[in-house]
Amino acid sequence: MIFISWYHQNLPRIFGIFSFIINPVFIYLVITKSRSQMGNYKYLLIVFAVFDIFYSISEILTPIGVTGNKHGFVVFLTEGPFFDHPEFGQHVMSNRCGFISLSYALLIIHFAYRYMALFHPEKLPIFFRPIGIITVVIFLLAHAASWSLICQQCLAGNDEIREIVANDFLNDFGADSRKIPMLAALYYDASDYIRIRSWIGIFLLTIISFYAMSVYFVLGFKIMRKISHMQSTNKLSKNSLRLQKQLFQTLIIQTCIPIIASFLPTVLSWYAPIFGIDMEWWNTNVATVALAAFPFIDPLAVIYLIPSYRNALLRRKGHAIDDSSTAKTRATSKILSYTQEIHSHH
């Protein structure tokens, strides 16, 4: 085991426990408290919650540390069942990194669904037909596999890499780099083979990351304009329009969370060594902890932003919810809540 700090070792475990508690509660709320207008979108929310649970499992089974030096950066296992198996642990780490790309793919599907719901609602049933499900599964697997394959082929630690980082690992962690599963990108002071494959690997991972971000911004902008247009032309009822806004706001928050917790930490770790920027403190104290926090923050944000989920959860604790500062909106909220209760009994 490589001990870095108490919070580096224990915060991911604590976040994992939170994830195992919050995500099942979230799934229950989605199943029992979703409004009928939400339609099949609730199943996508459930899929994301299940993904968050598996993400947390991977975080606990493959706890990682990240270090940067004058050569580049290294991601390595700090403990766990695969710690004593350098080669096999390396493959497991590559698969664990695939969860980052998988989260990007799931968000793309969410954006695509919301886009179709507004622009091509007649085509929405395709999502849940066999052809749609198969297409989505293939898309998800391709995203995860591409990231994992790039890590394994371009960033896997070999004898040369382990020798280059040996002194740093011995001085910083008191560990033998030859016995530790690791992935690394070394940009300088290495053989041409190591440097070229490192640049290629990071370039490919950057393309995947920025392509996903581009899809979010393009579809998000189109969705926002469509909702504004519908609001100005009164093409939707107030309730339907309110729900569309809530779901879009939820999707935006769901997107911001992995951007902050996954995209920024990884990109900074990749590129800081290229410009000679020392990111040791960031890599050790922020990047790895942020990656572990994502799976439980995501469902919390959705619960908070969707009133039917938030109200149900807080009422169960004996709190009353008041979503409005005016009597009219309070009355409307009570009527909607009463209607939801009638539907739930039926």
N, C-alpha and C positions, 0 to 999 in steps of 0.2 A: 504494500500500500504506500502511496505517496501522499503525505499530509501537507496541505498547503495552508489552510486556515480553518477555524471552526465553522464559520459561515459558509465557506466554499464547500465544505464537506456535508454540512447538515441542512442548509437552506434548501437545496434541491430535494432532499428527502421530505422536509416539511411541506414544500410546495406540492410534492407528489401525493402526500396524504390529503392535502386540501383538494387536489384534483380528483382523487378517488371518492371524496365525499360530495363535492359540489357538482361534478358532471352527472352522476346518477340522479341527484335531485333535479338538475336541469332537464334531463331526459323525461323524468316524471312530469314536470311542469309542462313541457312541450306536448306530451301525450294527452294530458288531462285538462290543460288550461288554454290551449291555442284557440283563437277565434276561428270560426268556420271560413272567414274570408282569406285566411292564410293559406288554405288549400294544402297542396302537397309540399309546399316549401318547408313545412315542419319536419319532413323526413330528412331534408338536407341539414337542418339544425341538429337532428339526432345523429346523423352520420358524423358531423363535425365533433360532437361531444364524445362519441365512441373513439374517434381519432385522437382526441385530447387524452383519453385514458391510456391508449396504447403509447402515445408520445411520452407520457409520464412513466410508464413501465420501462421504456427504452432509456429514459434519463436515469432511472434508479439502477438498472442493470449495467449500464455503461457510463458511469460518471467520468467526466473528462476534465482535463486541465488544458489551458492554452498558454503558450509562452512564445515570446518573440525575441529575436536577437539580431545581430548584424547581418545574418545570412537570410533570414526570412521568419517564418512562424512554424510552430509545431503544435499539433493537437494530440494529446496522449491520454490513455486511461490512467486513472489514479487509484482505482481499486475495483472490486467486483469479481464475479465468477470468471471473467475472461482476462483478468489482469496478468496471470501467470502464463498466458499462451500468446506470445507475440504475433505469430502469423495468423492464427484463427481470430484473435482479438482485433487484429487489423481489419479483417473482413466484417466483423460485427460492427466496428466503428463506422465503416463505410456505409453499412445498411442503416445505422442509426442516423447518420448525416442525411440519408435519403428522406427522413421525416421532414426536414426543412423544405425540400422541394415539394413534398406531398402536401404540406400546409399551403404552399403557393397554389398548387393545382386545385385544392378544395375551394379556395377563395375565388379562383377563376370560374369554377362551376357555379358558385353562388352568384357572382356578377352576371354570368351568362343567363342564369335562371331569371334573375330580376329584370334583365334586359328583355328577355323574351316575354315575360309577364306583361310588360308595358307596351312593347312594340309588336309582338307576334303572339298574343295570348292563345290563338287557335292552335299553335304548335307546341304548347306546353305539355300536353299529354305524352308527347314523344319521349320526354325525359324518363318516364316511368314505365315505358314499354320495354320489352326485351332488347330491342335494338339500341334504345337510349341507354339502358343500364349497362349493356355490354360496352358501348362506346365510352361511357364515363369511367368504367372500371379499367379499360385499356389505357385511357388518358391518364388516370391516376398512377397506374403501374409504370407507364412509360416515364412519367415525371420522376417518380421515386427511383426507378432503375437507372435513369440517365445520370442523376446526381451521384448515386452510389457507385456506378461504373467509373465515372470520372475520378472520384476519390480513390478508388482502388487502382486504377491504371496510371494515374498521373501524380498522385500524392502519397502513395503507400511508402512507408519507411523501408529502406533496404540497408545493406551493410555500410554503404558510403554515408548515407544520411545519419545513421546511428553513430558513426565514427566522428562526423563533423560536430554533432551536438553533444558528444559524450562529456566533455569538460563542463559545459553549461549545466547539464543534468546532474552531474556529480556535485558541483558547487552549489547549485540552487536547491536541489531536492535530495541530495545524497543517494541518488539512484543510478543504476547501471542502465544506460540507454539501450543496450543490446537485448535487454530482457523485458522491454516495455512495448506494448502495442502502440503504434503512433502513425499519424498522417502528417506530412510536412510539405511545405512549399519553400524551397530555398532558391532565392533569386541571385545570390552572389556567392563567390568563393566556393563553388562546387563545380563538378564536371559539367561539360556541355549537355550531357544526357539529362542530368538532374535539373539543371537550370531550364532547359527547353521544355521538358515535360511539366515542370512547375508553372511556367508561364502559360503553357497551353491549358493546363488544368484550371487555373484561376480565371483565364479568359473565358473558358466554356461555362464555368459556374457563374461568372458575371453576366454572361449573355442570358442564361436561364433566369437569373434574378431580375435583371432589368426588363426582360420581356414580360415577366409576370407583373411587375410594377406598372409597365406601360398599359397592359390590358386593364388593370384596375382603374387607372386614371382615365383612359379613353371611355370605357363602358360607364364608369361612375359619372363622368361629365355628361354623357348622353342621357343617362337615367335621370340625373338632376334636372336637365333641361326639359325632359319629357314630363316630369312631375310638375314643374313650374308651368308648363304649357297647359296641362290638364287642369291645374288649379285656376288659371286665368280664364279658361273656356268652360269651366264647370262640366267637364266630361265624366267625372266620377262623383259619386255621392260623397258627402263629407266624411262618413265613416270609412269608406274605401280609401279615400285620399289620405286620411289620417293614418290608416294602417300602412299604406305604401310609404309614407314619410318615415314612420317608425321603423319599418323593415330596412329602408335605405340607410337611415341613421345608424341602425344596428350593424349593418354591413360595413359602413365606413369605420366604425369603432373596431369591428372584427378585423379589418384590414390594417388599421393603425397599430394594433397590438403586435402582430408578427413583424411589421416593419420596424418597430422599436425594439422588440425582443429578439428577433431573428436576423432581419435584413441588415440593420445598422451594425450590430456587433460583429457579424461575419465579414461584412465588407471592410470595416475598419481594421479588423485583424488581418485581412488579406493584404491590404494596400499600405498600411502604416510602415511596414519594414522597407517597402520599395523606396519611400521618401526619407528613410532614416529616422522615423518618428518612434520614440520609445513608448509603446503601449502596454508595458508589462503590468502596470496597476490596473488598467482597463481590462486586459485579458483575464487577469486573475480574479478580480473582484466584481466585475460587471458582466462581461460577456457570457460566461458560463452560468451565472446565477440568473441572468435575464432569460436565457434559453429555457431554463427549468420553470420559470414563473408563468410563461405563456399559457400552458394548458389549463390552469385554474382561473387566471384572470379573464380569459375569453368567455366562459359561460357566465361569470359574474357580471360582465358588462352587458351581455344580452338580457339577463334577468332584470337588471336595473333599467334598461332602456325600453323594454316591452311591458306596459302597465299591467296586463293580465297576469304575467308571471310574477312581477314585483308585488302586486297586491296580494296574490294568493300566498306567496311566501311569507310576507310580513303579517298578514291576517292570521296565519297559522300560529304566529308567535304572540297574537293578541294585540297587534297594533292596528290602528285605523289609518287608512291612506286618504289623503286629500290632494288630488292632482291639480287643483285649481285655486286661483285666488278670488274667484267670483262665485256667487251663489248659483248662477245658471249652470256653470260647468260642473260644479259639485253635484247638482241635481242630475245632470246628464250622466255623470260617472256612476251615480247610484243606480240609475235606470239600467245602464249597460251592465253593471255588475249583477243586478238582479236577473237580467235576461240571460247572462252567462250561467248563473246558477241553475236557472230553469232548464237550459240546454244540457247542462252536465247531469241533471237528474234523469233526463230522457235518454 
